[in-house]
Structures are given as structure tokens and as C-alpha cells.
Amino acid sequence: MKKNFTIVGGDLRLIKLAKMLEEDGNNVTCFGLEESQELKENVSIVQAKTLKEAINKSDIIIGPVPFTSNGKEISTPFSKEQIHLREFMHVINAKILIAGSIIPDVYELANDEYDSHNAIGNPPSAFFTSRQLSSYLSNFDKSNKSDI
């Protein structure tokens, strides 16, 4: 079943993942990877103009490993843009985030944003490190894995 994925920031590993997801027939949108020549050459992978546009195209957001190297911005070595964590947390509401080495400050920002959004009835996001996601998926039987 075709899924919609958004990849935000990251290095060559996420560029390769974007291509693999697209080759498997999924819709892939990227933000923070506009300097990647490989992605520029792939017309099937959408390069979003804004973070909000990228996030809105998917319920599953994939971030870099590590998610942040300075505690303030998402790691974006293939971008001239900086993606501030607070801005990211503000627009990711009610999405699944898969990333690596998510530091406690990110969870605190998510809680702050959830508290401010919750006043208008928006559900929380789910955050998974790659290890947590693997464990989470191993609890599902094989027939349910295709629904995630």
C-alpha cells in the first residue's frame, strides 16, 4: 500500500532512504535536502518549498540521525536553510516522527507545543527513535506491519 513520507534534513543516508521509499512506490516529500544532486535529478521526489508544506504532505516524518547536533536546529548538511526545533515542533502536531538520538530537550519542546495546541483540540505527535520503532514494530504481527 502506497504511503506518504516526509524526510526533513539529514545526510546521505536519508537521501538514499528517500530514493528507496520512492522506488517502492511511495510518495516522498523532502525539506532541508535541496542541495542534494541525487534528489534534484529525481523528479518523483517532491522538494517542498516550506517546512509546513513538507509536514502537511505526510503523517510519517523521518528526521536525521542524529536529529540535532547542537540542540537548537535539525541536522541539515544538504541545505543552506536552518530548521529550528521550535518551528519544527510547532508544525509537526499529530504526526509520527522517526529519527535518531532524540535528546530530552526535543521531548520538552514537543510537550510545550502540545500544551499550546491542546487548547484547540489537536492530538499529540508520536516520537520514535529508530531503535524504539524497531521494538514497537516487533510487537505487531506480520499482517499488521503493512498498516504502519
Secondary structure in CASP SS format (residue, H / E / C, confidence):
PFRMAT SS
TARGET T0000
AUTHOR 0000-0000-0000
METHOD secondary structure of the structure
MODEL  1
M C 1.00
K C 1.00
K C 1.00
N E 1.00
F E 1.00
T E 1.00
I E 1.00
V E 1.00
G C 1.00
G C 1.00
D C 1.00
L H 1.00
R H 1.00
L H 1.00
I H 1.00
K H 1.00
L H 1.00
A H 1.00
K H 1.00
M H 1.00
L H 1.00
E H 1.00
E H 1.00
D C 1.00
G C 1.00
N C 1.00
N E 1.00
V E 1.00
T E 1.00
C E 1.00
F E 1.00
G C 1.00
L C 1.00
E C 1.00
E C 1.00
S C 1.00
Q H 1.00
E H 1.00
L H 1.00
K H 1.00
E C 1.00
N C 1.00
V C 1.00
S C 1.00
I C 1.00
V E 1.00
Q E 1.00
A C 1.00
K C 1.00
T C 1.00
L H 1.00
K H 1.00
E H 1.00
A H 1.00
I H 1.00
N H 1.00
K C 1.00
S C 1.00
D C 1.00
I E 1.00
I E 1.00
I E 1.00
G C 1.00
P C 1.00
V C 1.00
P C 1.00
F C 1.00
T C 1.00
S C 1.00
N C 1.00
G C 1.00
K C 1.00
E E 1.00
I E 1.00
S C 1.00
T C 1.00
P C 1.00
F C 1.00
S C 1.00
K C 1.00
E C 1.00
Q C 1.00
I E 1.00
H E 1.00
L H 1.00
R H 1.00
E H 1.00
F H 1.00
M H 1.00
H H 1.00
V H 1.00
I C 1.00
N C 1.00
A C 1.00
K C 1.00
I E 1.00
L E 1.00
I E 1.00
A E 1.00
G C 1.00
S C 1.00
I C 1.00
I C 1.00
P H 1.00
D H 1.00
V H 1.00
Y H 1.00
E H 1.00
L H 1.00
A H 1.00
N H 1.00
D H 1.00
E H 1.00
Y H 1.00
D H 1.00
S H 1.00
H H 1.00
N H 1.00
A C 1.00
I C 1.00
G C 1.00
N C 1.00
P C 1.00
P C 1.00
S C 1.00
A E 1.00
F E 1.00
F E 1.00
T E 1.00
S H 1.00
R H 1.00
Q H 1.00
L H 1.00
S H 1.00
S H 1.00
Y H 1.00
L H 1.00
S H 1.00
N C 1.00
F C 1.00
D C 1.00
K H 1.00
S H 1.00
N H 1.00
K H 1.00
S C 1.00
D C 1.00
I C 1.00
END
